[in-house]
Amino acid sequence: MKLIFLLWIGWLLAAAPVQAADSPPRLQAPLVADEDLQGHLDYLDQRLVLGQFAAMDSLLETLAVGQREYLLYQLLTGLKRLVTPSPELHAWVRDQAAKAPQWLVEGEVDGFLVQLPAYDFPAEARLVLSRWQQLAWQDNYRQLLAQDSFDFKQLYYSRNPELARQQQALLAVLDSQPTPILRRESRRLAALNLFLPDNQLLLHLIERTGDPALYQKLWRQPVDHDSLTALHTINRFYRGQEASDLLISASRHDRLLLPALHQLSRLSPLPDTARQYLLAELGKQQYSGLVAGLLLQMDEPRLLAQLADRLTHQERRHGTSVMRPDTGTPDGRPGL
């Protein structure tokens, strides 16, 4: 009997509908009937190519709401592949983005039944406009870089409402630029006192040029994931003293100190400046244990000898302070 009960519970669990948290809302009603929709769509595509938007609107007005919005959704989805829209097409898509869908159906969101657009064509129109804007920015930045007239300050100012999207376009363009242009722009960026909302641009150029001035600029920025990623690129571009200088500079930022010390301890051979810096850090109580552990892992006999001397000196000083008697009375006689 118990076995039958368990099997019954398992069947119920298996039969229960499961909806992923990130799945789209489930529509509870059938969508438009297929009444020559393909024929209408072919006609609209032809008018679209010819730029006959009035003819398109005339046909759409004669259709039922559901059919009209379905066809608009299909048309706009196809426009995402278009790279260079005409001004007239751009204006027509902008008009669609300003509309509100009228055909609503019952759908489920997080277990609740709500009214949803069956075909959210204004949202598709906004996506198309956003893509076209990205492509326009990219084309503009590409031309400016080729003409050696790009100005970072045109994008990077604190009140720029489009900064995040414009930076996305710029990074996409930088991906395809030759190394000489990237190095030129890196030098310019490093010399600017500029508002940067994050460290994406600095990391993007550092990964492609290894410009030391950009590293120094990055260390002065608030630390984020890109800062740590950039820290680990140092050994791709630099060895010895140059790497040591960059890592020591990074370690002066509290949130970069520990990863910078770890990388510094892996330099081989260890430059004298790095050796002295690590020994100096050993005297700081907060990190002395970590630094001592790093030093012990290094194959540096001279450094290990200095570490032993430093620890012996500290132990003697500590022992002397412990053994010194404390009578609780002042050394001199109190005055009368």
Backbone hydrogen bonds in HBPLUS format (Angstrom, degrees):
<---DONOR---> <-ACCEPTOR-->    atom                        ^
c    i                          cat <-CA-CA->   ^        H-A-AA   ^      H-
h    n   atom  resd res      DA  || num        DHA   H-A  angle D-A-AA Bond
n    s   type  num  typ     dist DA aas  dist angle  dist       angle   num
A0005-PHE N   A0001-MET O   2.99 MM   4  6.29 155.0  2.05 147.8 154.7     1
A0006-LEU N   A0002-LYS O   2.99 MM   4  6.27 159.1  2.04 150.9 155.7     2
A0007-LEU N   A0003-LEU O   2.98 MM   4  6.22 157.9  2.03 149.1 155.2     3
A0008-TRP N   A0004-ILE O   2.96 MM   4  6.17 150.2  2.05 144.6 152.8     4
A0009-ILE N   A0005-PHE O   2.99 MM   4  6.32 155.7  2.05 149.9 155.9     5
A0010-GLY N   A0006-LEU O   2.95 MM   4  6.19 161.3  1.99 149.4 154.5     6
A0011-TRP N   A0007-LEU O   2.94 MM   4  6.18 150.5  2.03 143.7 151.5     7
A0012-LEU N   A0008-TRP O   3.05 MM   4  6.34 153.2  2.12 145.7 152.5     8
A0013-LEU N   A0009-ILE O   3.01 MM   4  6.33 159.5  2.05 153.4 158.4     9
A0014-ALA N   A0010-GLY O   2.96 MM   4  6.14 156.8  2.02 146.9 153.4    10
A0015-ALA N   A0011-TRP O   2.93 MM   4  6.04 145.9  2.05 142.6 151.8    11
A0016-ALA N   A0012-LEU O   3.04 MM   4  6.13 126.8  2.33 140.0 152.6    12
A0023-SER N   A0020-ALA O   3.19 MM   3  5.17 168.3  2.20 106.7 108.9    13
A0108-GLU N   A0026-ARG O   3.00 MM  82  5.28 137.5  2.19 129.7 142.5    14
A0028-GLN N   A0106-GLU O   2.65 MM  78  5.41 166.4  1.67 174.7 169.7    15
A0035-GLU N   A0033-ALA O   2.94 MM   2  5.78 123.1  2.27 112.1  95.7    16
A0040-HIS N   A0036-ASP O   3.10 MM   4  6.42 158.5  2.14 148.3 154.0    17
A0041-LEU N   A0037-LEU O   2.80 MM   4  6.04 157.4  1.85 151.3 158.2    18
A0042-ASP N   A0038-GLN O   2.89 MM   4  6.11 157.5  1.94 148.8 154.1    19
A0043-TYR N   A0039-GLY O   3.07 MM   4  6.29 159.7  2.12 146.2 151.6    20
A0044-LEU N   A0040-HIS O   2.90 MM   4  6.17 162.9  1.93 153.0 157.6    21
A0045-ASP N   A0041-LEU O   2.90 MM   4  6.09 155.7  1.96 148.5 155.1    22
A0046-GLN N   A0042-ASP O   3.07 MM   4  6.32 155.7  2.13 146.6 152.5    23
A0047-ARG N   A0043-TYR O   2.96 MM   4  6.31 162.7  1.99 154.2 158.7    24
A0048-LEU N   A0044-LEU O   2.83 MM   4  5.97 149.6  1.92 145.0 154.2    25
A0049-VAL N   A0045-ASP O   3.05 MM   4  6.32 156.8  2.10 147.8 152.4    26
A0050-LEU N   A0046-GLN O   3.15 MM   4  6.42 152.4  2.23 145.5 153.0    27
A0051-GLY N   A0047-ARG O   2.90 MM   4  6.00 110.2  2.40 135.6 153.0    28
A0052-GLN N   A0047-ARG O   2.86 MM   5  5.01 156.6  1.91 150.7 149.6    29
A0051-GLY N   A0048-LEU O   3.08 MM   3  4.98 148.8  2.18  96.7 106.4    30
A0056-MET N   A0052-GLN O   3.25 MM   4  6.61 151.8  2.33 142.3 150.3    31
A0057-ASP N   A0053-PHE O   2.94 MM   4  6.18 164.4  1.96 150.2 153.6    32
A0058-SER N   A0054-ALA O   2.93 MM   4  6.13 150.0  2.02 143.9 152.6    33
A0059-LEU N   A0055-ALA O   3.14 MM   4  6.39 161.2  2.18 148.6 151.7    34
A0060-LEU N   A0056-MET O   3.00 MM   4  6.25 169.9  2.01 156.0 159.1    35
A0061-GLU N   A0057-ASP O   2.99 MM   4  6.11 149.3  2.08 145.8 152.7    36
A0062-THR N   A0059-LEU O   3.01 MM   3  5.43 144.0  2.14 109.1 119.5    37
A0063-LEU N   A0060-LEU O   3.22 MM   3  5.46 159.6  2.27 107.6 113.7    38
A0068-ARG N   A0064-ALA O   2.87 MM   4  6.06 166.1  1.89 162.6 167.1    39
A0069-GLU N   A0065-VAL O   2.99 MM   4  6.17 167.4  2.00 156.3 159.0    40
A0070-TYR N   A0066-GLY O   2.98 MM   4  6.06 148.6  2.08 141.4 150.5    41
A0071-LEU N   A0067-GLN O   2.98 MM   4  6.17 165.2  2.00 152.7 155.8    42
A0072-LEU N   A0068-ARG O   2.96 MM   4  6.20 158.6  2.01 148.6 155.0    43
A0073-TYR N   A0069-GLU O   3.00 MM   4  6.06 155.0  2.07 138.7 145.5    44
A0074-GLN N   A0070-TYR O   3.03 MM   4  6.35 157.7  2.08 149.2 154.8    45
A0075-LEU N   A0071-LEU O   2.92 MM   4  6.13 163.3  1.95 152.5 157.0    46
A0076-LEU N   A0072-LEU O   2.95 MM   4  6.09 169.2  1.96 153.6 156.3    47
A0077-THR N   A0073-TYR O   2.97 MM   4  6.09 154.1  2.04 146.1 153.5    48
A0078-GLY N   A0074-GLN O   3.19 MM   4  6.38 154.6  2.25 145.0 150.7    49
A0079-LEU N   A0075-LEU O   3.23 MM   4  6.54 132.3  2.47 138.3 150.9    50
A0079-LEU N   A0076-LEU O   3.12 MM   3  5.06 132.0  2.36  94.1 107.1    51
A0080-LYS N   A0077-THR O   3.37 MM   3  5.83 162.7  2.41 109.3 114.2    52
A0081-ARG N   A0078-GLY O   3.42 MM   3  6.23 166.7  2.44 117.2 120.1    53
A0082-LEU N   A0079-LEU O   2.99 MM   3  5.26 156.3  2.05 109.8 117.4    54
A0090-HIS N   A0086-SER O   2.92 MM   4  6.15 163.0  1.95 156.6 161.8    55
A0091-ALA N   A0087-PRO O   2.97 MM   4  6.17 154.0  2.04 143.2 149.6    56
A0092-TRP N   A0088-GLU O   2.98 MM   4  6.25 153.1  2.05 144.9 152.4    57
A0093-VAL N   A0089-LEU O   2.94 MM   4  6.19 164.5  1.96 157.3 160.4    58
A0094-ARG N   A0090-HIS O   2.98 MM   4  6.16 153.9  2.05 143.9 151.7    59
A0095-ASP N   A0091-ALA O   3.00 MM   4  6.27 145.5  2.12 142.5 151.3    60
A0096-GLN N   A0092-TRP O   3.14 MM   4  6.53 150.1  2.23 144.3 151.9    61
A0097-ALA N   A0093-VAL O   2.98 MM   4  6.30 150.2  2.07 148.8 157.2    62
A0098-ALA N   A0095-ASP O   3.23 MM   3  5.30 136.2  2.43  96.0 107.5    63
A0099-LYS N   A0096-GLN O   3.19 MM   3  5.39 157.9  2.24 105.2 111.9    64
A0118-ALA N   A0103-TRP O   3.09 MM  15  6.17 171.4  2.09 162.2 159.8    65
A0105-VAL N   A0116-LEU O   2.78 MM  11  5.45 159.5  1.82 159.9 162.4    66
A0116-LEU N   A0105-VAL O   2.83 MM  11  5.45 173.2  1.83 162.0 163.0    67
A0107-GLY N   A0114-VAL O   2.76 MM   7  5.37 168.8  1.77 163.5 167.2    68
A0114-VAL N   A0107-GLY O   2.74 MM   7  5.37 162.2  1.77 154.6 160.9    69
A0109-VAL N   A0112-PHE O   2.82 MM   3  5.24 160.5  1.86 151.9 155.6    70
A0112-PHE N   A0109-VAL O   2.93 MM   3  5.24 166.0  1.95 116.0 120.3    71
A0121-PHE N   A0119-TYR O   2.82 MM   2  5.64 131.7  2.06 110.4  95.1    72
A0124-GLU N   A0120-ASP O   3.28 MM   4  6.70 153.9  2.35 145.5 152.9    73
A0125-ALA N   A0121-PHE O   2.91 MM   4  6.15 153.2  1.98 148.7 156.2    74
A0126-ARG N   A0122-PRO O   2.95 MM   4  6.26 151.8  2.03 145.7 152.8    75
A0127-LEU N   A0123-ALA O   3.02 MM   4  6.33 150.7  2.11 145.3 153.2    76
A0128-VAL N   A0124-GLU O   2.97 MM   4  6.27 155.4  2.03 149.2 155.7    77
A0129-LEU N   A0125-ALA O   2.95 MM   4  6.23 163.3  1.98 151.7 155.8    78
A0130-SER N   A0126-ARG O   2.90 MM   4  6.05 155.4  1.96 144.5 151.6    79
A0131-ARG N   A0127-LEU O   2.95 MM   4  6.19 156.6  2.01 147.3 153.1    80
A0132-TRP N   A0128-VAL O   2.94 MM   4  6.22 164.3  1.97 154.1 158.4    81
A0133-GLN N   A0129-LEU O   2.90 MM   4  6.10 153.8  1.97 146.4 153.8    82
A0134-GLN N   A0130-SER O   2.99 MM   4  6.24 155.8  2.04 145.8 152.1    83
A0135-LEU N   A0131-ARG O   2.99 MM   4  6.30 161.1  2.02 153.4 158.0    84
A0136-ALA N   A0132-TRP O   2.90 MM   4  6.14 151.2  1.98 145.9 154.1    85
A0137-TRP N   A0133-GLN O   2.91 MM   4  6.18 163.6  1.94 154.3 158.0    86
A0138-GLN N   A0134-GLN O   2.91 MM   4  6.14 163.8  1.94 151.2 156.2    87
A0139-ASP N   A0135-LEU O   2.96 MM   4  6.13 159.8  2.00 145.7 150.8    88
A0140-ASN N   A0136-ALA O   3.01 MM   4  6.23 157.4  2.07 147.7 153.8    89
A0141-TYR N   A0137-TRP O   2.86 MM   4  6.12 168.9  1.87 161.5 163.7    90
A0142-ARG N   A0138-GLN O   2.89 MM   4  5.99 156.5  1.94 149.0 156.0    91
A0143-GLN N   A0139-ASP O   3.11 MM   4  6.30 155.4  2.17 143.5 149.1    92
A0144-LEU N   A0140-ASN O   3.01 MM   4  6.28 163.4  2.04 153.0 157.7    93
A0145-LEU N   A0141-TYR O   2.92 MM   4  6.07 160.7  1.96 151.2 155.9    94
A0146-ALA N   A0142-ARG O   3.08 MM   4  6.23 156.1  2.14 141.6 148.3    95
A0147-GLN N   A0143-GLN O   2.96 MM   4  6.19 141.8  2.11 144.8 155.5    96
A0149-SER N   A0144-LEU O   2.90 MM   5  5.08 174.5  1.90 153.6 153.1    97
A0148-ASP N   A0145-LEU O   3.16 MM   3  4.99 159.2  2.20  99.9 105.9    98
A0154-GLN N   A0151-ASP O   3.07 MM   3  5.69 161.4  2.10 116.4 122.1    99
A0155-LEU N   A0152-PHE O   3.04 MM   3  5.69 154.3  2.10 116.2 123.2   100
A0156-TYR N   A0152-PHE O   2.93 MM   4  6.05 173.3  1.94 163.4 161.8   101
A0157-TYR N   A0155-LEU O   3.09 MM   2  6.16 122.1  2.44 111.7  96.1   102
A0160-ASN N   A0157-TYR O   3.11 MM   3  5.74 158.8  2.15 129.8 129.1   103
A0163-LEU N   A0160-ASN O   3.33 MM   3  5.34 161.8  2.36 112.7 112.0   104
A0166-GLN N   A0162-GLU O   2.84 MM   4  5.95 162.7  1.87 163.6 169.7   105
A0167-GLN N   A0163-LEU O   2.80 MM   4  5.89 156.3  1.86 152.4 158.5   106
A0168-GLN N   A0164-ALA O   3.12 MM   4  6.32 151.1  2.21 138.0 145.6   107
A0169-ALA N   A0165-ARG O   3.09 MM   4  6.43 151.0  2.18 143.0 150.1   108
A0170-LEU N   A0166-GLN O   2.92 MM   4  6.22 157.4  1.97 148.5 154.9   109
A0171-LEU N   A0167-GLN O   2.89 MM   4  6.10 166.4  1.90 157.9 160.3   110
A0172-ALA N   A0168-GLN O   3.16 MM   4  6.33 152.3  2.24 140.7 147.9   111
A0173-VAL N   A0169-ALA O   3.11 MM   4  6.42 148.3  2.22 144.7 152.9   112
A0173-VAL N   A0170-LEU O   3.08 MM   3  5.12 118.8  2.47  95.5 110.5   113
A0174-LEU N   A0170-LEU O   2.88 MM   4  6.18 160.6  1.92 156.3 161.9   114
A0175-ASP N   A0171-LEU O   3.21 MM   4  6.37 139.9  2.38 140.7 149.3   115
A0176-SER N   A0173-VAL O   3.05 MM   3  5.73 151.1  2.13 117.2 124.2   116
A0177-GLN N   A0174-LEU O   3.19 MM   3  5.13 167.2  2.20 106.5 110.4   117
A0182-LEU N   A0178-PRO O   3.18 MM   4  6.49 160.2  2.22 152.1 158.2   118
A0183-ARG N   A0179-THR O   2.89 MM   4  6.11 159.2  1.93 161.1 166.1   119
A0184-ARG N   A0180-PRO O   3.01 MM   4  6.18 155.8  2.07 143.2 150.0   120
A0185-GLU N   A0181-ILE O   2.95 MM   4  6.17 166.4  1.97 154.4 157.3   121
A0186-SER N   A0182-LEU O   2.88 MM   4  5.99 143.8  2.01 140.5 151.2   122
A0187-ARG N   A0183-ARG O   3.06 MM   4  6.29 158.8  2.10 148.6 152.3   123
A0188-ARG N   A0184-ARG O   3.19 MM   4  6.50 156.2  2.25 144.4 151.0   124
A0189-LEU N   A0185-GLU O   2.89 MM   4  6.05 162.6  1.92 147.9 152.7   125
A0190-ALA N   A0186-SER O   2.97 MM   4  6.10 161.3  2.00 150.5 155.3   126
A0191-ALA N   A0188-ARG O   3.18 MM   3  5.34 132.6  2.42  98.5 110.8   127
A0192-LEU N   A0189-LEU O   3.12 MM   3  5.29 158.0  2.17 107.4 114.3   128
A0203-LEU N   A0199-ASN O   3.01 MM   4  6.15 168.7  2.02 154.8 158.2   129
A0204-HIS N   A0200-GLN O   2.87 MM   4  5.98 158.1  1.92 149.4 156.3   130
A0205-LEU N   A0201-LEU O   3.09 MM   4  6.35 160.3  2.13 154.0 157.0   131
A0206-ILE N   A0202-LEU O   2.84 MM   4  5.98 158.3  1.89 152.0 159.3   132
A0207-GLU N   A0203-LEU O   2.91 MM   4  5.97 166.0  1.93 155.0 157.0   133
A0208-ARG N   A0205-LEU O   3.12 MM   3  5.19 138.9  2.30  97.8 109.5   134
A0209-THR N   A0205-LEU O   2.85 MM   4  5.95 135.6  2.05 150.5 162.8   135
A0210-GLY N   A0206-ILE O   2.78 MM   4  4.61 143.3  1.91 122.1 133.8   136
A0214-LEU N   A0211-ASP O   3.11 MM   3  5.42 131.1  2.36 103.9 116.4   137
A0215-TYR N   A0211-ASP O   3.32 MM   4  6.78 149.0  2.42 147.0 155.3   138
A0216-GLN N   A0212-PRO O   3.14 MM   4  6.49 160.9  2.17 148.8 152.9   139
A0217-LYS N   A0213-ALA O   2.97 MM   4  6.20 150.4  2.06 140.0 148.5   140
A0218-LEU N   A0214-LEU O   2.83 MM   4  6.02 152.3  1.90 145.9 153.7   141
A0219-TRP N   A0215-TYR O   2.93 MM   4  6.28 150.1  2.02 152.4 160.2   142
A0220-ARG N   A0217-LYS O   3.18 MM   3  5.38 140.9  2.34  99.7 110.6   143
A0221-GLN N   A0218-LEU O   2.98 MM   3  5.17 157.7  2.03 108.4 115.7   144
A0227-SER N   A0224-ASP O   3.04 MM   3  5.32 128.2  2.32 103.0 116.3   145
A0228-LEU N   A0224-ASP O   3.38 MM   4  6.86 155.8  2.45 152.2 157.3   146
A0229-THR N   A0225-HIS O   2.99 MM   4  6.30 155.9  2.05 149.0 156.5   147
A0230-ALA N   A0226-ASP O   2.89 MM   4  6.07 159.3  1.94 146.9 152.1   148
A0231-LEU N   A0227-SER O   2.99 MM   4  6.24 149.4  2.08 144.0 152.6   149
A0232-HIS N   A0228-LEU O   3.31 MM   4  6.62 146.8  2.43 143.3 149.8   150
A0232-HIS N   A0229-THR O   3.18 MM   3  5.41 126.7  2.48  99.5 111.9   151
A0233-THR N   A0230-ALA O   2.96 MM   3  5.16 156.8  2.01 106.8 114.4   152
A0234-ILE N   A0231-LEU O   3.44 MM   3  5.85 165.6  2.46 108.7 112.8   153
A0236-ARG N   A0233-THR O   2.95 MM   3  5.36 154.2  2.01 112.6 121.1   154
A0237-PHE N   A0234-ILE O   3.05 MM   3  5.60 143.0  2.19 113.3 122.4   155
A0238-TYR N   A0234-ILE O   2.90 MM   4  5.89 157.3  1.95 163.9 171.4   156
A0244-SER N   A0240-GLY O   2.93 MM   4  6.15 158.0  1.98 151.9 159.2   157
A0245-ASP N   A0241-GLN O   2.88 MM   4  6.11 159.7  1.93 152.7 156.8   158
A0246-LEU N   A0242-GLU O   3.18 MM   4  6.44 162.4  2.21 149.0 153.0   159
A0247-LEU N   A0243-ALA O   2.98 MM   4  6.16 160.7  2.02 153.1 158.6   160
A0248-ILE N   A0244-SER O   2.88 MM   4  6.02 161.1  1.92 153.8 159.1   161
A0249-SER N   A0245-ASP O   3.01 MM   4  6.12 156.5  2.07 142.4 149.1   162
A0250-ALA N   A0246-LEU O   2.96 MM   4  6.19 152.1  2.04 141.9 149.6   163
A0251-SER N   A0247-LEU O   2.93 MM   4  6.11 150.1  2.02 145.4 153.3   164
A0252-ARG N   A0249-SER O   3.35 MM   3  5.66 156.2  2.41 104.2 110.9   165
A0253-HIS N   A0250-ALA O   3.05 MM   3  5.86 167.5  2.07 123.2 126.8   166
A0256-LEU N   A0253-HIS O   2.86 MM   3  5.33 151.1  1.95 117.5 127.0   167
A0257-LEU N   A0253-HIS O   3.01 MM   4  5.99 118.2  2.40 152.3 168.4   168
A0257-LEU N   A0254-ASP O   3.34 MM   3  5.23 154.1  2.42  97.2 104.7   169
A0260-ALA N   A0256-LEU O   2.97 MM   4  5.90 153.1  2.04 152.2 160.8   170
A0261-LEU N   A0257-LEU O   2.86 MM   4  6.06 157.3  1.91 156.6 162.7   171
A0262-HIS N   A0258-LEU O   3.04 MM   4  6.30 159.6  2.09 153.6 158.9   172
A0263-GLN N   A0259-PRO O   3.08 MM   4  6.31 160.7  2.12 145.6 150.0   173
A0264-LEU N   A0260-ALA O   2.82 MM   4  5.99 155.1  1.88 148.1 156.2   174
A0265-SER N   A0261-LEU O   2.96 MM   4  6.12 154.0  2.03 148.7 154.2   175
A0266-ARG N   A0263-GLN O   3.06 MM   3  5.23 147.1  2.17 101.8 111.9   176
A0267-LEU N   A0264-LEU O   3.24 MM   3  5.62 166.1  2.26 111.2 115.4   177
A0275-ARG N   A0271-PRO O   2.98 MM   4  6.32 155.4  2.05 151.6 159.2   178
A0276-GLN N   A0272-ASP O   2.92 MM   4  6.17 167.5  1.94 158.1 159.9   179
A0277-TYR N   A0273-THR O   2.96 MM   4  6.05 150.3  2.05 139.6 148.5   180
A0278-LEU N   A0274-ALA O   2.94 MM   4  6.12 161.7  1.97 150.5 154.3   181
A0279-LEU N   A0275-ARG O   3.06 MM   4  6.31 159.1  2.11 148.8 154.6   182
A0280-ALA N   A0276-GLN O   2.92 MM   4  6.11 149.2  2.02 141.6 150.3   183
A0281-GLU N   A0277-TYR O   2.90 MM   4  6.20 152.8  1.98 148.4 156.0   184
A0282-LEU N   A0278-LEU O   3.01 MM   4  6.24 131.6  2.25 137.0 150.0   185
A0283-GLY N   A0280-ALA O   3.14 MM   3  5.60 146.5  2.25 107.2 115.6   186
A0284-LYS N   A0281-GLU O   3.05 MM   3  5.39 161.7  2.09 110.1 116.0   187
A0287-TYR N   A0284-LYS O   3.13 MM   3  5.84 134.9  2.34 118.9 128.5   188
A0288-SER N   A0284-LYS O   2.91 MM   4  5.57 118.3  2.30 154.5 170.5   189
A0291-VAL N   A0287-TYR O   2.96 MM   4  6.16 172.8  1.97 164.6 166.5   190
A0292-ALA N   A0288-SER O   2.89 MM   4  5.98 161.9  1.92 148.6 154.1   191
A0293-GLY N   A0289-GLY O   3.02 MM   4  6.20 156.5  2.08 144.3 150.6   192
A0294-LEU N   A0290-LEU O   2.96 MM   4  6.30 154.0  2.03 150.4 157.7   193
A0295-LEU N   A0291-VAL O   2.88 MM   4  6.13 160.0  1.92 154.6 160.0   194
A0296-LEU N   A0292-ALA O   3.00 MM   4  6.20 153.6  2.07 147.9 154.5   195
A0297-GLN N   A0294-LEU O   3.16 MM   3  5.28 136.3  2.36  97.7 109.6   196
A0298-MET N   A0295-LEU O   3.17 MM   3  5.33 157.4  2.22 105.5 112.4   197
A0303-LEU N   A0300-GLU O   3.02 MM   3  5.24 114.2  2.47 103.3 119.2   198
A0304-LEU N   A0300-GLU O   2.86 MM   4  6.12 159.4  1.90 161.1 168.1   199
A0305-ALA N   A0301-PRO O   2.93 MM   4  6.15 151.8  2.01 147.7 155.0   200
A0306-GLN N   A0302-ARG O   3.04 MM   4  6.35 155.9  2.10 144.1 150.4   201
A0307-LEU N   A0303-LEU O   2.81 MM   4  6.08 151.0  1.89 147.0 156.1   202
A0308-ALA N   A0304-LEU O   2.87 MM   4  6.14 156.7  1.93 146.6 152.2   203
A0309-ASP N   A0305-ALA O   2.95 MM   4  6.25 161.4  1.99 149.9 154.7   204
A0310-ARG N   A0306-GLN O   2.86 MM   4  6.06 159.7  1.90 147.9 153.8   205
A0311-LEU N   A0307-LEU O   2.88 MM   4  6.11 165.6  1.90 155.4 158.8   206
A0312-THR N   A0308-ALA O   2.85 MM   4  6.00 158.5  1.90 149.9 156.3   207
A0313-HIS N   A0309-ASP O   2.89 MM   4  6.04 160.9  1.93 149.5 154.7   208
A0314-GLN N   A0310-ARG O   2.95 MM   4  6.19 158.0  2.00 147.7 153.9   209
A0315-GLU N   A0311-LEU O   2.88 MM   4  6.07 153.1  1.95 145.5 153.1   210
A0316-ARG N   A0312-THR O   2.92 MM   4  6.17 159.3  1.96 151.6 156.7   211
A0317-ARG N   A0313-HIS O   2.98 MM   4  6.17 161.5  2.02 148.4 153.7   212
A0318-HIS N   A0314-GLN O   2.93 MM   4  6.10 153.5  2.00 143.8 151.2   213
A0319-GLY N   A0315-GLU O   2.85 MM   4  6.07 156.4  1.90 147.1 153.9   214
A0320-THR N   A0316-ARG O   2.90 MM   4  6.10 157.5  1.95 151.6 157.0   215
A0321-SER N   A0317-ARG O   3.16 MM   4  6.34 157.2  2.21 142.4 147.9   216
A0322-VAL N   A0318-HIS O   3.08 MM   4  6.33 142.6  2.23 142.0 152.1   217
A0323-MET N   A0319-GLY O   3.00 MM   4  6.20 156.9  2.06 150.8 156.1   218
A0324-ARG N   A0320-THR O   3.14 MM   4  6.17 135.9  2.34 144.7 154.0   219
